[in-house]
Amino acid sequence: MTLSLSLPSFSAKLVPPSVYKAPTYSYRQKLQPFSSKDYNFQHLAGNLSVQQLHKAISTLDFASHQSTHHEQLVNCFLLLQACISSRSFELGKLLHHKLIDSGLELDSVFLSSLISLYSKCGDWKKAFSIFQSMGNKRDLVSWSAMISCFANNNMEFEALVTFLDMLEIGLYPNQYCFASVIRSCSNAKYASIGHIIFGIVMKTGYFDSDVCVGCTLIDMFAKGSYDMDSACKVFDKMAQKDVVTWTLMITRFAQLGCPGVAIDLFLTMLLNGYMPNGFTLSGVLSATAELEFLSLGQQLHSWVIRSGLASHDSVGCSLVDMYTKCAADGSVENSRKVFDRMPNHNVMSWTAIIRGYVQGSGQDKEAIKLFCDMLQGHVTPNHFTFYSVLKACANQEDLHFGKQLHAKLVKLGLSSVNSVGNALINMYARSGRMECARKSFDILFENNLISYSTIVNAHVNYLNSEEAFESFHNSKHTGVGVNSLTFANLLNGAACIGTIGKGEQIHARVVKSGFGSAQCINNALISMYSRCGNIETALRVFTDMGDRNVISWTSVITGFAKHGFATKALEMFYEMLQAGVKPNGVTYVAVLSACSHVGLIDEGWKHFNSMYKDHGVVPRMEHYACVVDLLGRSGSLSEAIEFINSMPFEANAVVWRTFLGSCRVHGNIKLGEHAAKMILEQDPHDQSAHVLLSNLYASKGQWKDVGAIRKAMKQKSITKEAGSSWIEVENKVHKFNLGDKSHPQAEKIYDELDRLASKIKSLGYVPNTDFVLHDVEDEQKEQYLFRHSEKIAVAFGLISTPKLKPIRVFKDFRVCGDCHAAMKYISMATGREIVVRDATRFHHIMDGTCSCNDYW
């Protein structure tokens, strides 16, 4: 349905606040006491507890002649207002039923209050039936109450239609009515109508009539149009401001990606003499968390304690979130302290700490345990809680507990809520249950952009590119809008599996759809082309961009780093600084990785030591891992272990895993055993620690130790994930595993492998059997080497692609050293360029040389 507002047809009827007089209430200010002398109704609204309210309503006696009809109505009105203000809605309904039974005639003021009661209950149908039953009693108050009811219950269209109907009958809106209808326009769908109503408000002079009008206008521009410039203009022109107005602006800036502005506004608010409340502090704490500004967060925490707001629910949740995001080591220790000290735990605080364990420290098992504790404490989780716990299950690949959650979600009727459904899709996809992921997608209330992106990414992660792009095409046919976010997610999907053909098709669609200038699209294009092996086109997209942000610069620096072009990556970093763009933590990960890939140790140290001093970027765990990688790759294992021991926080499994990988490359068993021990102390079931240590023993021929590790893995039910390689040919992804013979062209592929083996041996290739991690005869070892998935993928590329095109192979683990050497000889024998992307970097191989210079 469509809705339009025609300004000329109504503007003449509107009356400015200086002329308009609000309707007078028929209730007297001096109220008579109720028949029971225990209650003084002159103080009902402020003094009665819920228990007293219940007693007062239960003992109402309309048959008594001690009070007149008017006095009874006044007393009931005050009781109703007390029910609404104390949110005792069931008592309010009880009072309504008693009034119906009494036969008392209710006037428009009382009926309007009943509309408000049912509005706050979420029972808009009952509110609307009361409104309809009023007939000629409907006045501006009742119309405003009904518009507010629709607005409060997310029925924006109905609110706007009711507003138009009110204008049609000749009623003139006041500030309360304007505030309600503007609230209905605080979304992208009706923002344009909100702009028209804004014009009416300005023309009739109601802009300065009430703070609420200004606040709703701010929200309309911020939430409806994401136009904070206009929101600021409204804020600046408001004649009156209170702490609510300041809090609203701070919160909206924090939510819309401008945390620095939110903090500046908070400081300005203090200078203007306004005292923040709990909601203000929650907003500025959220901004602090986004900036990872720990020192300010700690000062705000001190303020919270001194001002007695530590028990405020939203403040406590914001503190939990702030400490999680600001912890450089990913620790959730301070967040847990805040949580444990909170006097009461509601669903918000439980959800905040669970989310902290999932996002901040990756302690998914503890997150699941906390969820169970929450249920035992009889706190009912909401869809935000389930989203975080499902994410923990996905990270743990704990499908058993995830299925139990799914059953509970079905019972609670939450399985079709979009955010929960998307989390279910992700969980099932991560566990390889694509059929269940698809079913979770199909039952969603509404297949929106995020759900389509989630199912696309799920297919992408399992290399089902055809399914992924079919889901994209379905999104267009079902009427789901395609915006820049959709294209960015699809480009990310193409990048994940290296389908440059699909990526180029999406690029063409982007240009055709008019999104070619969108910053997020161009950032995604840079990432897609660089991750698909075409760094030249990635640079061209970056160069042609009109507006670049820190993500744009970081994407291109990361691209050059991954391709081994460290000098170019560092040049781009210095250009970024000269352009006045401030680097963030991700930028420094890219810079340190660039140094690591080519062994620029001194350069790496320089950037690590300057990141906080020059740019205020606090080194986090990932930056320390980069330095460990930098030292480990170069063979400086002793220096790397000293660096780990000097870290300001305990090294996590990622750091030790990085170090263990370096021990594997350089064959240092003693340090490798120490690294594996440190990993297994944190997680006894860590797969990579077992596999890397086993490979280290195998490379040294210590088969007894290899057998012991494999036995331990079997006892712990740990399975080694099989590596795979894939290649895109004619827009289709072909995936290969070790010794794979399932491909329709398997016979031709192995014939090509035999031919290549013979040819490259004549050029000087000698199989390196050290990379065979099985205790078999040398002849069998050589056969094993030529069954590696990357060699199979290259052979398929040779027989399936034009000779002038590079062969682009993608692998989920580190490329085998023997395969790396063999590919250099294959490039000499065939004259073909071979590009291999493994888990850490790109290898551009041509004429017998590799861009990595054999340093990876």
Secondary structure, 3 states (H helix, E strand, C coil): CCCCCCHHHHHCCCCCCCCCCCCCCCCCCCCCCCCCCCCCHHHHHHHCCHHHHHHHHHCCCCCCCCCCHHHHHHHHHHHHHHHHHCCCHHHHHHHHHHHHHHCCCCCHHHHHHHHHHHHHHCCHHHHHHHHHHCHHHCCHHHHHHHHHHHHHCCCHHHHHHHHHHHHHCCCCCCHHHHHHHHHCCCCCCCHHHHHHHHHHHHHHCCCCCCHHHHHHHHHHHHHHHCCHHHHHHHHHHCCCCCHHHHHHHHHHHHHCCCHHHHHHHHHHHHHCCCCCCHHHHHHHHHHHHHHCCHHHHHHHHHHHHHCCCCCCHHHHHHHHHHHHHHCCCCCCHHHHHHHHHCCCCCHHHHHHHHHHHHHHHCCHHHHHHHHHHHHHCCCCCCHHHHHHHHHHHHHHCCHHHHHHHHHHHHHHCCCCCHHHHHHHHHHHHHCCCHHHHHHHHHCCCCCCHHHHHHHHHHHHHCCCHHHHHHHHHHHHHCCCCCCHHHHHHHHHHHHHHCCHHHHHHHHHHHHHHCCCCCHHHHHHHHHHHHHCCCHHHHHHHHHHCCCCCHHHHHHHHHHHHHCCCHHHHHHHHHHHHHCCCCCCHHHHHHHHHHHHHHCCHHHHHHHHHHHHHHHCCCCCHHHHHHHHHHHHHCCCHHHHHHHHHCCCCCCCHHHHHHHHHHHHHHCCHHHHHHHHHHHHHHCCCCHHHHHHHHHHHHHCCCHHHHHHHHHHHHHCCCCCCCCEEEEEECCEEEEEECCCCCCCCHHHHHHHHHHHHHHHHHCCCCCCHHHCCCCCCHHHHHHHHCCCHHHHHHHHHHHHCCCCCCEEEEECCCCCHHHHHHHHHHHHHHCCCEEEECCCCEEEEECCEECCCCCC
